[in-house]
Amino acid sequence: MAELEPIRVLVVDDDGEQRDAVSAMVSAKGYLPEQAQNGEEALEKLGAGSFNAIVTDLFMPVLDGAQLLRTLLERGDLTPAIVLTGFGDISHAVSIVHDLRAFWFLEKPVQPPILHALLERAIRHESLAREAAMLQRQAGYHGTLLDMVGESQAMQQVFALIQRVAPSGASVLVSGESGTGKELAARAIHKLSPRAGGPFVAINCAALPEHLIESELFGHERGAFTGAMARRIGCFEQAHRGTLFLDEITEMPVGTQAKLLRVLQDGKIRRLGGTSETLIDVRIVAATNRQPEKAILEKQLREDLYYRLNVFQISLPALRHRKEDLPTLADALIREMNAKHDCKVDAIDSEVLARLILHSWPGNVRELRNVLERMVIGAREGTLQLHHLPPTLGVPQMNLPVPEAQPSGVFRFREGATLDEVERAYIQFTLSQIGNNKRRAAKILGIGERTLHSRVAD
């Protein structure tokens, strides 16, 4: 039987006697203590290996307990920490628990039973957090990441990037065509981050008139402009200790972009008409449906703001480039629409799926969602059939010169093509749309895999 890994606790204190005493208490509980004499040494040890919990003094030279926890929070390190504090420093310790998400604080002199109880709870908390992260990673491998769906290689890469960047505090720029799920990606980053318990605030920069966007972002004081009848809290303050999603960032007026850059650099905002500044702690996820580099050349996006936002970039693929995900996406969306409209649709006909595969989906997943919602409402229950489908969606037209897929999703053949040529070309086209997955193509076309292989080989 394999031995269980020891539970490791990092004890951080500049006082050697106190450090040894706490380490002895940790050992008495059956845990394995390791020591660091300040925050800087603690970071080195945390970088070299993992710990189940940290017990740290609050005031130390070189790098104190607060600075240590702030650095860990910025790194996305969720190791639970118990803060040791002297008499009279309780209010400071409470603020650290609240602001820097320490697990709890403990007043000196340390009482072993209390430390043991807190360590037990902290280690249980760490175990549950690790298990949840593992389950979420496994879900990503099986084609889902929170509300995002996709088994294709392209989407698996997106899931991996989201899971990599989420625990950090880095700004993220999400690019992709309209309807590809940029806000879903931003919400996934938020939910998988240490800020998950904080607010997620979204603003569409293209949806607001130029004269209102600064008020929406930064807020305003009463009387700041005509119609400002009362103080308004802006999106930055609303998102404090959470995530602010700036959709269609290239549509933000260039002058406002300069003010946004200043806020990102200083971590402070000033409401319109205000005289004082307010500290804010906000993670930014921005998105655009344009090529950022092109937007810079066209003076739609400030280059300095781009570099500030583009610490980490995630590009979402268009649906037409990951059609192998259509069956999985359709199943997920049908379940969603059943719940939304109290319907009982339980299947989708293979001919309907084939038509969905042939369509080019210029509106991406948003268009697919709308099409399936209309179909589910129309069917109410049972299987989605061809008569539930919009009549022109994915309809083949076989009277034009050459066999090719048109941008509209129409499949065209040259005049005079034989039935065998039409069949072979249609099979090849279907395979090309779903990543050459022969098993799925056979299911879509309603034929056996052997039949498909023989028709392609002829």
Secondary structure, DSSP 8 states (H G I E B T S, - for coil): -------EEEEE-S-HHHHHHHHHHHHHTT-EEEEESSHHHHHHHHHHS--SEEEEES--SSS-HHHHHHHHHHHT----EEEEE-TT-HHHHHHHHHHS--SEEEESS--HHHHHHHHHHHHHHHHHHHHHHHHHHHHHHTTEETTEE--SHHHHHHHHHHHHHTTS---EEEE--TTS-HHHHHHHHHHTSTTTTS-EEEEETTSS-HHHHHHHHH-B-TTSSTT--S-B--HHHHTTTEEEEEETGGGS-HHHHHHHHHHHHHSEE--BT-SS-EE--EEEEEEESS-HHHHHHTTSS-HHHHHHHTTEEEE---GGG-GGGHHHHHHHHHHHHHHHHT-EEEEE-HHHHHHHHHS--TTHHHHHHHHHHHHHHHH-EEEE-GGGS-TTTT-----SSS-EE-TTS-EE--TT--HHHHHHHHHHHHHHHTTT-HHHHHHHHTS-HHHHHHHHH-
